[in-house]
Amino acid sequence: CGDAARMAKDVDATLTSIIKTHGGMSESAAHEYKRELVADKRYVRDVY
């Protein structure tokens, strides 16, 4: 169990970090890529 408000932010930040590191992207490119994942429904947060 975790705190949905804080944990969701931490998971989101970690995903951005992974995209930057392993995708060789800048911070802004990683955020844009993540936005595309959300738009394509490939990244859906299920927190409560």
RABELLIN-V353847 format. One record per residue. RES is the residue in one letter. PSI is psi in whole degrees, -180 to 180 (999 if undefined). OMEGA is omega in whole degrees, 0 to 359 (999 if undefined). Layout:
RES PSI OMEGA
RES PSI OMEGA
//
This chain:
C 152 179
G 175 178
D 113 185
A -39 183
A -47 182
R -39 183
M -41 180
A -41 178
K -42 180
D -42 178
V -43 179
D -45 179
A -38 179
T -41 177
L -43 177
T -43 179
S -42 179
I -44 179
I -44 179
K -49 185
T -52 187
H -16 177
G -6 180
G 40 184
M 158 173
S 171 178
E -49 182
S -38 178
A -38 178
A -41 178
H -41 179
E -42 178
Y -42 179
K -38 176
R -39 177
E -41 177
L -42 179
V -46 181
A -36 180
D 4 182
K 34 177
R -14 176
Y 110 181
V 124 179
R 128 179
D 85 183
V 152 178
Y 999 999
//
